[in-house]
Amino acid sequence: MFISPTSRVTRLSAGAWLRRIAAVLAAVTGGVLAWVAAVPAASAATILIPDPGGAYGPVPAAPGGTVRVITVGMPGWQITLIALAAALAAAAAAVVLDRARSSRRAAPATR
């Protein structure tokens, strides 16, 4: 192992602190978004319909009528959350790729 000849403690610059804070906020935001996505699925319930016969025998058939099928789309807030999550994922990927690309460049020698 290599040990530095000086025992100085390196301090993080303001930019490094901002990057760490941004990373923590991104992680917390991702956790909250994952929780928000999982809550509706976890709280879904199956409703059981009781036996239509009951104590008085079978229920007579109702006369035929018109059946309306109503299709409901995705609510706007869910679309907004999906778009926000996609934007955050794209930004995080761009930062990771930029850092990986910049780490491969030759660092200038300082004296």
Buried (B, 14 or more C-beta within 10 A) or exposed (E): EEEEEEEEEEEEEEEEEEBEEEEEEBEEEBEEBEEEEEEEEEEEEEEEEEEEEEEEEEEEEEEEEEEEEEEEEEEEEEEEBEEEBEEBEEEBEEBEEEEEEEEEEEEEEEE
